[in-house]
Amino acid sequence: MNIRPLRDYLAVRPFDMERELASGIVIPEMVKEKPMKGEVVAVGPGKIGKGGTIRPLDVSVGDKIMFSPNGHREINGSNLFLIQEASIIGFLE
């Protein structure tokens, strides 16, 4: 599935979505720790400002980021989340 985000949205492939314990119980990543981490796979053109000008995003494809666990939407049928640039907490190095 190809996705082309609009405005200040970006598509992120999260890291380590779940972890299996020795007992066989699977713990989803979003339950065990926050914030979430992932790699940016697509970005929108930017945020529309006053007068219709577009401000490019500060993030690009391939960046590894931390983002708010409450600021994402899961894209059905894929292992991708759609988030707004404002949900980014920081970059991973």
Secondary structure, DSSP 8 states (H G I E B T S, - for coil): ------TTEEEEEES--EEE-TTS-EEEHHHH-SSEEEEEEEE-S-EE-GGG-EE--S--TT-EEEE-TTSEEEETTTTEEEEEGGGEEEE--
